[in-house]
């Protein structure tokens, strides 16, 4: 009798997931990151009351997230290249979700601020992987263009929906749910990502520049803290000078490390290109004013005009949609007028909105004190962001386009963090110990007047420094897809999300 022989079993290969599912998971991660930039603004007054936060503490609810996000974004993209995009997606999303839970359950202000910083770190690891996972799963051509358009729309929609979502959650539940809502959503996306996402990487043996990331993040945070101390202690007090000098020293050390390391976080050689240097400087100036718009508008609506959180969220919906409209219109205008012209025009439109907003009163009607100036501010922001990203990328070598676009996003967020610290300090100094709607309005108005001046200076810098021959960049913005260098988004449609997210 013949004995049965063992049959060698070939392991069954897991079938590839549907492309739409990979796109959905990547977009869900991006949505969470972008939503969290804006969703907390409507909840700020409730957070302050419940956790007894000071005015400075309130600005750090926003800045703790933004500084960690900006400081570690390029590092997160590089980690995805070296260690795997799926792995970093899971690590970033896991940290972001856990930090959201801690923040939602916070009983003291310091707990909330630490949770927000951890959220920013998680977002910095997660965000670059969302686009590279998508582009790795979808072949080049029309299908990838549609996938990127979906990713862009979801990101822009997250920024636009933040105020409304935050208002609904605060009004119907509590401020804690603007953070806790991330937990079930993040858990579902985590589970789906573990099951369906495929690993990819593009490592070349280069190491991570962790010292550079720690230096630039610590320097920005210390500078912002020093600026916030000026309102209470003055510019010459030790409590102000020590953190200011320490922050400048840390940033100086960062540039020294970048010049010496073999794998810098921010290759300084890129800044020798006029387009790259001028676009980053312009984005820094724009971000320093525009980033604070949502912060002050939501405080003004609730603290001065007496809006409920839901009403404040609804009031800012037209402004949120204006960002999307400006981002979508900009590439068409760039092909006709050139990137530099559209950038300057967008900045001037935003400056007009800031100037109008600076005339606010404690009893003004919605149409003229929030809606129209808000639309102008955010329409200008959307018009300016995309051509700046296109200009920066047009001035870089093809293999560095993604890294340069990531630098633009980082410059905007860094500028926004420091700008918020300065403008919040000015507003608090003008308001003083008075807590009346009129006094608060005077402080907010000063912040918007200062923002108007910054944007006017930015427009002059752009006009004089940005390169002239930029119609090619305008054409590239409508056609060029993202690259994966550094894990950052490329130009064109991918860059639009950065514009929506960062404002």
C-alpha positions in Angstrom: 0.0 0.0 0.0 1.3 3.4 -0.9 1.8 5.7 2.0 0.4 9.1 1.8 3.1 11.7 1.1 3.1 15.2 2.6 2.1 17.9 0.2 4.2 21.0 0.4 1.8 23.8 1.2 2.5 27.1 -0.5 1.4 29.9 1.8 -1.6 31.8 0.4 -0.9 35.3 -0.5 -3.3 37.8 1.0 -5.2 39.4 -1.9 -4.4 43.1 -2.4 -7.0 45.4 -0.9 -9.2 47.4 -3.3 -7.6 50.6 -4.3 -10.5 52.7 -3.0 -10.0 51.2 0.5 -6.3 52.3 0.6 -7.3 55.7 -0.6 -10.0 55.9 2.0 -7.7 54.9 4.8 -5.0 57.4 3.7 -7.6 60.2 3.4 -9.0 59.4 6.8 -5.6 59.9 8.4 -5.2 63.2 6.6 -8.6 64.3 7.6 -7.9 63.8 11.3 -4.6 65.7 11.1 -6.1 68.7 9.3 -9.3 68.8 11.3 -7.4 69.0 14.5 -5.7 72.2 13.4 -9.0 74.1 13.4 -11.5 72.1 15.4 -10.2 73.2 18.8 -10.6 77.0 18.1 -14.3 77.1 18.8 -13.7 75.1 22.1 -11.1 77.5 23.4 -13.4 79.7 25.6 -14.9 76.5 27.2 -11.5 75.0 27.8 -10.4 78.2 29.5 -13.4 78.3 31.8 -13.2 74.6 32.7 -9.4 74.3 33.2 -8.8 77.9 34.4 -6.4 78.6 31.7 -4.8 82.0 31.4 -4.7 84.0 28.1 -1.2 82.7 27.5 -2.2 79.2 28.3 -5.0 79.5 25.8 -2.6 80.3 22.9 -0.5 77.3 23.9 -3.5 75.0 23.3 -3.0 75.9 19.6 0.8 76.5 19.6 1.8 73.2 21.4 0.2 71.3 18.5 1.5 73.6 15.8 5.1 73.8 17.0 5.4 70.0 17.5 3.8 69.4 14.1 6.1 71.9 12.3 9.2 70.9 14.1 8.9 67.2 13.4 7.1 67.1 10.0 10.2 66.6 7.9 11.6 64.1 10.3 8.3 62.1 10.1 8.5 62.0 6.3 12.1 60.8 6.4 11.2 58.2 9.0 8.5 56.9 6.6 11.1 56.6 3.8 13.6 54.7 6.0 11.4 52.5 8.2 8.3 52.0 6.1 5.3 54.3 5.4 2.7 51.9 6.8 4.7 51.5 10.0 5.0 55.3 10.5 1.3 55.7 9.6 0.4 53.3 12.4 2.9 54.8 14.9 1.7 58.4 14.1 -2.0 57.5 14.2 -1.6 55.5 17.4 0.2 58.4 19.2 -2.3 60.9 17.8 -5.3 58.8 19.0 -3.8 58.1 22.5 -2.9 61.8 22.9 -6.5 62.8 22.0 -7.8 60.5 24.7 -5.4 62.0 27.3 -6.3 65.6 26.2 -10.1 64.9 26.3 -9.8 63.6 29.9 -7.4 66.3 31.1 -8.1 67.7 34.5 -5.5 70.5 34.5 -4.2 72.9 31.9 -0.7 71.3 31.8 -2.2 67.9 31.0 -4.0 69.4 28.1 -0.9 71.2 26.8 1.2 68.0 27.0 -1.5 66.1 25.2 -1.7 68.7 22.4 2.1 68.6 21.9 1.9 64.7 21.7 -0.9 65.1 19.2 1.3 67.4 17.1 4.2 64.9 17.2 1.8 62.1 16.1 0.5 64.2 13.3 4.0 65.0 12.1 4.7 61.3 11.8 1.3 60.5 10.3 0.7 63.3 7.8 3.6 62.7 5.4 2.8 58.9 5.1 -0.8 59.6 4.0 0.2 60.9 0.6 3.1 58.4 0.0 0.8 55.5 0.9 -1.7 56.8 -1.6 0.7 57.3 -4.4 2.4 53.9 -3.9 -1.0 52.2 -4.2 -2.4 54.0 -7.2 -0.5 53.8 -10.6 0.5 57.0 -12.4 -2.0 58.6 -14.7 -5.6 59.6 -14.5 -6.3 57.2 -11.6 -3.6 58.8 -9.4 -4.7 62.3 -10.3 -8.2 61.4 -9.1 -6.9 59.9 -5.9 -4.8 63.0 -5.2 -7.8 65.2 -5.9 -9.7 63.2 -3.4 -6.9 63.5 -0.8 -6.8 67.3 -1.4 -10.5 67.7 -1.1 -10.6 65.7 2.1 -7.8 67.7 3.6 -9.3 71.0 2.6 -12.7 69.8 3.8 -11.2 68.9 7.2 -9.9 72.4 7.6 -13.2 73.9 6.5 -15.3 71.6 8.7 -13.3 72.2 11.9 -15.2 75.2 13.1 -18.6 73.7 12.5 -17.7 70.3 13.9 -16.2 71.9 17.0 -19.2 74.1 17.5 -21.6 71.1 17.3 -19.6 69.0 19.7 -19.1 71.8 22.3 -22.8 72.9 22.1 -24.3 69.4 22.3 -21.7 67.5 24.5 -18.6 69.4 25.8 -15.3 70.8 24.7 -13.7 67.5 25.6 -15.4 65.8 22.6 -13.4 67.9 20.1 -10.5 65.7 21.2 -12.4 62.5 22.3 -14.1 62.2 18.9 -10.6 61.3 17.4 -10.5 58.1 19.6 -13.2 55.9 18.0 -12.4 57.3 14.5 -8.7 56.7 15.0 -9.3 53.2 16.4 -11.3 52.2 13.3 -8.7 53.6 10.9 -5.9 51.9 12.9 -7.6 48.5 12.6 -8.3 48.9 8.9 -4.7 50.0 8.3 -3.2 47.0 10.1 -5.4 44.7 8.0 -5.3 46.3 4.5 -2.3 48.7 4.0 0.8 47.4 2.4 4.3 48.4 3.5 6.5 50.5 1.3 9.8 52.3 1.8 12.4 54.2 -0.1 15.3 54.1 2.3 18.8 54.9 1.1 20.8 54.2 4.2 20.7 57.8 5.5 20.0 58.3 9.2 17.4 60.4 10.8 18.4 63.9 11.9 16.8 63.7 15.3 19.1 66.3 16.9 18.1 68.8 14.2 14.4 68.2 14.9 14.8 68.5 18.6 16.8 71.7 18.3 14.4 73.5 15.9 11.3 72.5 17.9 12.9 73.4 21.2 14.1 76.7 19.8 10.7 77.7 18.5 8.9 76.7 21.7 11.4 78.6 23.8 11.2 81.7 21.6 7.3 81.6 21.7 7.4 81.3 25.5 9.8 84.3 25.8 7.6 86.4 23.5 4.5 85.5 25.7 6.4 86.7 28.8 6.8 90.2 27.4 3.2 91.2 28.3 3.6 90.5 32.0 7.3 91.1 32.6 8.4 93.5 29.8 11.2 93.1 27.2 14.1 93.7 29.6 13.2 91.4 32.4 15.2 88.2 33.0 12.0 86.1 32.6 11.8 87.4 29.0 15.4 87.7 28.0 16.5 84.3 29.1 14.0 82.3 27.1 14.4 84.6 24.1 18.2 84.2 24.1 18.0 80.5 24.8 15.5 80.1 21.9 17.8 82.0 19.5 20.8 79.9 20.7 18.9 76.7 20.0 17.9 77.8 16.5 21.6 78.9 15.9 22.7 75.4 16.9 20.1 73.9 14.6 21.6 75.7 11.6 25.1 74.7 12.7 24.0 71.1 12.9 22.3 71.3 9.4 25.6 72.6 7.9 27.6 69.8 9.3 25.5 66.7 9.3 25.5 64.3 6.3 21.7 63.9 6.3 20.3 67.3 7.4 16.6 67.8 8.2 16.7 71.1 6.2 19.5 71.1 3.6 20.8 74.6 3.7 22.0 74.4 0.1 18.4 74.4 -1.1 18.1 78.0 0.2 20.7 79.2 -2.2 18.0 79.0 -4.9 16.2 82.4 -5.1 12.8 80.8 -5.6 13.2 78.5 -2.6 14.5 81.1 -0.2 12.0 83.8 -1.2 9.0 81.4 -1.2 9.9 80.2 2.3 10.4 83.7 3.6 7.1 84.8 2.1 5.3 81.8 3.5 6.8 82.5 7.0 5.5 86.1 6.9 2.0 85.0 5.6 1.7 82.3 8.1 2.7 84.6 11.0 -0.5 86.6 10.3 -2.9 84.2 8.7 -2.5 81.4 11.2 -3.9 83.4 14.0 -7.1 84.4 12.2 -9.1 81.5 13.4 -7.9 81.9 17.0 -8.9 85.5 17.3 -12.1 85.2 15.2 -13.6 82.5 17.4 -12.6 84.3 20.6 -14.2 87.5 19.2 -17.4 85.8 18.2 -17.9 84.2 21.6 -16.2 86.6 24.1 -17.2 89.9 22.5 -20.3 89.2 20.4 -21.8 86.6 22.7 -22.1 83.8 20.1 -22.6 80.3 21.3 -19.9 77.7 20.2 -22.3 76.4 17.5 -23.1 79.9 16.3 -19.4 80.7 16.1 -18.7 77.6 14.1 -21.5 78.4 11.7 -20.4 82.0 11.4 -17.0 81.0 10.1 -18.2 78.5 7.5 -18.1 81.1 4.7 -14.5 81.9 5.6 -13.6 78.2 5.6 -15.2 77.7 2.2 -13.3 80.7 0.9 -10.0 78.9 1.6 -11.1 76.0 -0.6 -12.3 78.3 -3.4 -9.0 80.3 -3.4 -7.0 77.1 -3.5 -9.0 75.8 -6.4 -9.0 79.0 -8.4 -5.2 79.8 -7.9 -3.8 77.3 -10.4 -6.1 78.6 -13.2 -5.0 82.2 -12.4 -1.4 81.2 -12.3 -1.5 79.9 -15.8 -2.8 83.2 -17.0 -1.0 85.8 -14.8 2.0 83.9 -13.3 2.6 82.6 -9.8 4.3 85.8 -8.4 1.4 88.0 -9.5 -1.2 85.7 -8.0 0.8 85.4 -4.7 1.0 89.2 -4.3 -2.6 89.6 -5.3 -3.8 87.0 -2.8 -1.7 88.5 0.0 -3.2 92.0 -0.7 -6.7 90.5 -0.6 -5.9 88.9 2.7 -4.4 92.2 4.0 -7.6 94.0 3.0 -9.6 91.5 5.0 -7.3 91.9 8.0 -7.6 95.7 7.8 -11.4 95.5 7.6 -11.5 93.1 10.5 -9.4 95.5 12.6 -12.3 98.0 12.6 -14.4 95.5 14.6 -16.7 96.7 17.4 -18.2 94.8 20.3 -21.7 95.2 18.8 -21.1 94.9 15.1 -23.5 93.0 12.7 -22.4 89.6 11.5 -22.2 90.6 7.8 -19.6 93.3 8.2 -17.8 92.2 11.3 -17.2 88.5 10.6 -18.5 87.3 7.2 -17.1 89.6 4.6 -13.7 90.4 6.2 -13.4 86.7 7.0 -14.0 85.7 3.4 -11.4 88.2 2.2 -8.8 87.0 4.6 -9.2 83.3 3.8 -9.8 83.8 0.0 -6.5 85.6 0.0 -4.8 82.9 2.0 -6.0 80.2 -0.5 -4.9 82.3 -3.5 -1.4 82.9 -2.0 -0.5 79.4 -0.6 -0.6 77.3 -3.8 1.6 79.6 -6.0 4.1 79.9 -3.2 4.5 76.2 -3.0 4.7 76.0 -6.8 7.4 78.7 -6.9 9.5 77.0 -4.3 9.3 73.6 -6.1 10.1 75.2 -9.5 13.3 76.5 -8.0 14.5 73.1 -6.8 16.0 70.1 -8.5 13.4 67.6 -9.6 14.5 65.1 -6.9 14.1 67.6 -4.2 10.6 68.9 -5.1 8.8 67.1 -2.3 11.3 68.1 0.3 11.1 71.8 -0.7 7.3 71.7 -0.6 7.6 70.2 2.9 9.9 73.1 3.8 7.2 75.6 2.7 4.6 73.9 4.8 7.0 73.9 7.8 7.9 77.6 7.2 4.2 78.5 7.3 3.5 76.6 10.5 6.6 77.9 12.2 5.8 81.5 11.2 2.2 80.9 12.4 3.4 79.7 15.8 5.6 82.6 16.5 3.1 85.0 15.0 0.4 83.8 17.3 2.7 84.3 20.3 3.4 87.9 19.2 -0.2 88.8 18.3 -1.7 87.2 21.4 0.8 89.1 23.6 -0.1 92.4 21.9 -3.8 91.7 22.3 -3.5 90.8 26.0 -1.4 93.9 26.6 -4.1 96.2 25.1 -6.9 94.5 27.0 -5.0 94.5 30.3 -7.0 93.5 33.3 -10.3 94.5 31.7 -12.5 91.7 30.8 -15.3 93.6 29.1 -16.4 92.8 25.5 -15.2 96.3 24.5 -11.7 95.8 26.1 -11.4 92.4 24.5 -12.4 93.8 21.1 -9.7 96.4 21.4 -7.1 93.7 21.9 -8.3 91.6 19.0 -8.5 94.7 16.8 -4.8 95.5 17.5 -3.9 91.9 16.6 -5.6 92.3 13.2 -4.0 95.7 12.6 -0.6 94.3 13.2 -1.4 91.4 10.9 -2.4 93.9 8.2 1.0 95.5 8.5 2.8 92.1 8.4 0.9 91.1 5.2 1.6 94.5 3.6 5.4 94.0 4.2 5.0 90.4 2.9 3.5 91.7 -0.3 6.4 94.1 -0.9 8.9 91.3 -0.1 7.2 89.0 -2.6 7.1 91.7 -5.3 10.8 92.4 -5.0 12.2 89.0 -4.2 10.1 86.3 -5.9 11.3 85.4 -9.4 9.5 86.9 -12.3 9.4 84.1 -14.9 6.8 82.0 -13.2 4.2 81.0 -15.7 6.0 77.6 -15.9 5.4 77.2 -12.2 1.8 78.0 -12.8 1.5 75.3 -15.4 3.3 72.9 -13.2 0.8 73.5 -10.4 -2.0 72.2 -12.5 -0.1 69.1 -13.7 2.7 68.1 -11.5 2.0 65.3 -9.0 3.6 64.8 -5.6 7.0 63.3 -5.1 8.1 61.2 -2.3 11.3 62.8 -1.4 11.3 63.4 2.3 7.7 62.0 2.5 6.3 65.5 1.8 3.7 66.6 -0.5 4.5 67.9 -4.0 3.2 70.9 -5.8 -0.1 71.6 -7.4 -3.2 70.0 -6.0 -1.2 68.3 -3.2 0.0 71.6 -2.0 -3.5 73.0 -1.7 -4.2 70.9 1.3 -1.2 72.4 3.0 -2.7 75.8 2.3 -6.0 74.9 3.8 -4.5 73.1 6.7 -2.0 75.6 7.8 -4.2 78.7 7.8 
